[in-house]
Structure formats: structure tokens, C-alpha cells
């Protein structure tokens, strides 16, 4: 009987020792930080850097109160779009601008979408390193002719892409903070349908613009075209079909 009690006490003591040691080991381990919310990546086509602000100010300074370009800025129009050319703009650049506008009219987007797009102003000026290609406040800026030409060595439509930013900003409920588009982007990110680092995954604004460019014009980066978008991200494909 005494032998049995001794064994029981020994077993209890051993169990307590193991429990205490395990607890100490856990306490010594660094605490696991709670998962942080995913931070929005920097948006290259929308972030207004000091250099881009200089370009914006340059165009604004050369417009009169009615918004018509004067002085160094030559106001032009093409198929209902208002285009501001600052300084000397080569004919091939003007041809590319007009060609991209021609292409957007051939897309399967609705007449309403095409009409709304004409509300944005297209500003063209060669200032490498000071903005490149971006959208802000109802304006599309093409300010690096080398980059612009390079896009056209493959599929892609810069103006269409930037005009999707414009529609997202001005014509979609809550603009760039629209919850539906944000959730589509997040779901796409976590489903791993595109390679990590793909520009389409940058944030909700680029997600919509790159996806739309692929669907309606083709592009040189994922998802590339309408077929790939439909198979890889059918929810976004359906959203675009229903709203654009």
C-alpha cells in the first residue's frame, strides 16, 4: 500500500515538474504579434509626388478661368476629348494619343461609359522623371514620351487605363473607397490567381484599371486579356461587364 502511494506521489510530482517546465519554455518564447491589417501599397499612377505637383501646377497656370489652355499650352480636341499639349509635342505622340482614343471607342464598354470618359482632360508634356503617366482630380497626365512610346511596343492602352481611374474616382459610389471593388481586390490577392508582385494586385485602384484594360484592350501584364481575366478572376470580370 505504501509502495503504491509512493508511486502515485512520484507520478504527480513528475507531472507537475513537466507542466512547470513547459510553461516556462512558453513564457521564454517571444510573444506572437497579432496579425496587422494589410497596408495599402503605394499607387504609382495616383500618388501625387512633389514632381507630379509641379506638372499639375504647370498646366493649371497656363489655363484661363474657363479652363481653356493658353500660352505654352495648346488646347485641342479629338472625338469629344479635350487634350492639352504643352510645348513641342512630336506628331507620333499625338498619333498615339488619338489612336488610344480611337481604340477605346471600339471596346465593348457601353455608350454611357464612353460618354463619361470624355469628362476627363488629357494633358501631354515631355518631362521625364517628373510624373510619367498618372491620373488625379479629373485629369490624365502623359508626361514621359519615352515611357509612353514603350508601352506601345506591346498591347496596352494608357489613356483607357487612366480613364478607368477617372471613372472609379468620379462615377463610382464612394470613389476609390468603394467597398465592392476593395473586397474584390482583397479576395483576388488572397486567392493567389496572379503571380506575387503583379501590378494588378497593387491596390484597389490599379486592380480595377489593369483588369479593365486587360478585358477591353489587352495589356502586357497579368491578367493580359479578357479570356485570362474571365477564368482567373470571374468576379471582377462580371463586375466590369455589369458596370462598364
Secondary structure, DSSP 8 states (H G I E B T S, - for coil): -HHHHHHHHHHHHHHHHHHHHHHHHHHHS--------------TTT---HHHHHHHHHHHHTB-TTS-B-TTEEEEEETTEEEEEES---HHHHHHHHHHHHHHHHSSS-HHHHHHHTTSEEEE---TTS--EEEETTEEEE--HHHHHHHTTSS--HHHHHHHHHHHHHTSTTGGG-HHHHHHHHHHHHHT-S-TT-GGGS-HHHHHHHHHHHHHT--SSTT-SHHHHHHH-HHHHHHHHHH-
